[in-house]
Amino acid sequence: MTDDAAGATPREHRSRAGRVWIIVAAIVVAVAVLLVITDVVVRGIAEQRVAEQIEAELPPGVEGEVDVSIGGFSVLAQYLAGSIDRVQLSAPELSVQGVPISVDVVATDLPPALDAPVGHITARLDADEAAINQLIEIPEVQGEVVLGDGIVGYSDTTRFLGIPIDYTVTARPIAAADRVLLEPVGVEVGAGGGAIDVSGLVDRITGGDPIPVCVAEHLPAGVEVAQIAVEPGTAAVTLEANGISLDEQSLATTGTCS
């Protein structure tokens, strides 16, 4: 033991130990700050890369910019684990066959390279009345759809007792996986039926099966309609899917109604 060490007081020993711990703490803080900064940079790069890849793989007829937000504490840790916990995609001005639609998507358990199926996807599509009429056709109905408070209205013409009669139906839209069912809740017959008893026509329309409208043919295979909410002039459709891929071929392959 040196004379200096032997002559050091307990207070000096504590002072040196304190300086050591301060230095260690400063190093730890610096490393933590560096990791945070690195993670922020990597997150931004990853979000831009995912957005560009998804935009490049949109199916034909679909165009628009996609904003991407990656959730979770550390993007680096998620990349190393081979799965991104949560990714939110937003395309408020997406164009589908020239029709404007707002789309918000939340994907969980997403492969970083988008080279494997995604765990779960929930998407919300918002469209106005004009967009709905351009994209969706109701079987055997020639008139346009009118969106009301929780109901859908459409007009058509039929023959009843040999007489052509105009009528308007109000129906409740029901989400049914690959299609939307329009369940009639009311019928208004035009003036042409005023001279005859049309109660049989009304009973036939309101008492029949709901009209199925296939939407699977407009969506990537595996995507199903989970919910539909209608307000005057607009409709919001919630879609869900499990285990689908986000590559160009998968997105371009639409479903069918069984």
Sequence and secondary structure as in RCSB ss.txt:
>XXXX:A:sequence
MTDDAAGATPREHRSRAGRVWIIVAAIVVAVAVLLVITDVVVRGIAEQRVAEQIEAELPPGVEGEVDVSIGGFSV
LAQYLAGSIDRVQLSAPELSVQGVPISVDVVATDLPPALDAPVGHITARLDADEAAINQLIEIPEVQGEVVLGDG
IVGYSDTTRFLGIPIDYTVTARPIAAADRVLLEPVGVEVGAGGGAIDVSGLVDRITGGDPIPVCVAEHLPAGVEV
AQIAVEPGTAAVTLEANGISLDEQSLATTGTCS
>XXXX:A:secstr
  HHHHH  HHHHHHHHHHHHHHHHHHHHHHHHHHHHHHHHHHHHHHHHHHHHHHHT  TTEE   EEEE SS H
HHHHHHT EEEEEEEEEEEEETTEEEEEEEEEEEE TTS S EEEEEEEEEEEHHHHHHH   TT  S EEE SS
 EEEEEEEEETTEEEEEEEEEEEEEEBTEEEEEEEEEEE GGGTTS  HHHHHHHHTS  EEEE GGGSBTT EE
EEEEEETTEEEEEEEEEEE  SHHHHH B    
